[in-house]
Amino acid sequence: MQISLDKVATFVLFVIMTTLSCMILNWVRLRPKYIERCLRKQGLVGNSYRLFFGDTKDSSMMIKQACSKHIELSDDIVPHVLPFEHHTMKHYGMYVYNKLNYLKILLQQTQIISQSLYLTQSEVTRS
């Protein structure tokens, strides 16, 4: 019984395509949902994960609205400079995360910020 070269090539191609599709699925869908679940367990809140564009559409809309309004000297500058981050922190509270092009964790209290800056990589992966 001989195995033809076509069958071997087809099998190898099938294995490669299956592996690549699993890697892409993990990168696009499974890993972000896992990270979101871990962050929610730790007490951080934010918008849920949306495939492909995430919060980009909302962010660009808020930036356009902020640019269209005039700012007075007595106005708060944060809603005009970082409108999406301001809206997220106003809506969800002090400990939030958002995902524009990458994951950002937004903290308001300086004590937590200083603690998070001094964590080593092993402490981050353990928790």
C-alpha positions in Angstrom: 0.0 0.0 0.0 1.6 3.2 -1.2 0.7 6.7 0.0 0.6 9.1 -2.8 2.3 12.5 -2.6 -1.0 14.3 -3.2 -2.5 12.8 -0.1 0.5 13.6 2.0 0.5 17.2 0.7 -3.2 17.6 1.3 -2.9 16.3 4.9 0.0 18.6 5.7 -1.8 21.6 4.2 -4.9 20.6 6.2 -2.9 20.5 9.5 -1.2 23.8 8.7 -4.5 25.6 7.9 -6.2 24.1 11.0 -3.3 25.3 13.2 -3.3 28.8 11.7 -7.1 29.1 12.1 -6.8 28.1 15.8 -4.0 30.6 16.4 -6.0 33.4 14.7 -9.2 32.5 16.7 -7.2 32.6 19.9 -5.6 35.9 19.0 -8.8 37.6 17.8 -11.5 36.2 20.1 -10.4 33.9 22.9 -7.5 35.7 24.5 -9.3 39.1 24.7 -12.3 37.5 26.3 -10.1 35.7 28.8 -8.2 38.9 29.7 -11.6 40.7 30.1 -12.8 37.9 32.4 -9.6 38.1 34.5 -9.9 41.9 34.8 -13.5 41.7 35.8 -12.6 39.1 38.5 -10.0 41.6 39.9 -12.7 44.3 40.2 -12.0 46.3 37.0 -15.0 47.2 34.8 -15.3 48.5 31.3 -17.0 48.0 27.9 -17.3 44.4 26.9 -15.1 43.1 24.1 -16.3 43.8 20.5 -14.7 42.1 17.6 -12.5 44.0 15.1 -13.1 47.6 15.9 -13.8 47.6 19.7 -14.3 51.1 21.1 -12.7 52.9 18.1 -16.0 54.1 16.6 -17.3 55.4 19.9 -14.0 57.1 20.6 -13.7 58.8 17.3 -17.3 60.0 17.6 -16.6 61.5 21.0 -13.4 63.2 19.8 -15.3 64.8 16.9 -17.9 66.1 19.3 -15.3 67.4 21.7 -13.4 69.2 18.9 -16.6 70.8 17.7 -17.2 72.5 21.0 -15.4 75.6 22.2 -13.6 75.5 25.5 -13.6 78.3 28.0 -10.8 79.1 30.4 -13.0 78.0 33.3 -14.0 74.7 31.7 -12.5 71.4 32.8 -9.9 70.3 30.2 -10.2 66.5 30.5 -13.5 66.1 28.6 -12.0 68.0 25.7 -8.6 66.3 25.6 -9.6 62.7 26.5 -13.3 62.5 25.9 -13.6 58.7 25.7 -11.5 58.1 28.8 -13.5 60.7 30.7 -16.8 59.2 29.7 -15.6 55.7 30.6 -14.4 56.7 34.0 -17.6 58.7 34.6 -19.8 55.8 33.6 -17.9 52.9 35.2 -16.1 54.5 38.2 -12.5 54.7 39.3 -11.1 51.4 38.2 -11.8 50.8 34.5 -10.2 49.4 31.4 -10.8 50.1 27.8 -9.7 48.6 24.6 -9.1 51.0 21.7 -6.1 49.6 19.8 -4.6 48.0 22.9 -5.7 47.4 26.5 -5.5 50.4 28.8 -6.2 50.3 32.5 -7.3 53.6 33.9 -6.8 54.3 37.6 -7.6 57.4 39.5 -6.1 56.8 42.9 -2.4 57.6 43.2 -1.7 54.8 45.8 -2.9 52.1 43.4 -1.0 53.7 40.5 2.3 53.6 42.5 1.6 50.0 43.6 0.9 48.9 40.0 4.1 50.5 38.7 6.3 48.6 41.1 4.9 45.1 40.4 7.4 42.7 38.8 6.5 40.5 35.9 6.3 37.4 38.1 3.9 39.1 40.5 1.6 40.1 37.5 1.5 36.6 36.0 0.9 35.0 39.4 -2.2 36.9 40.2 
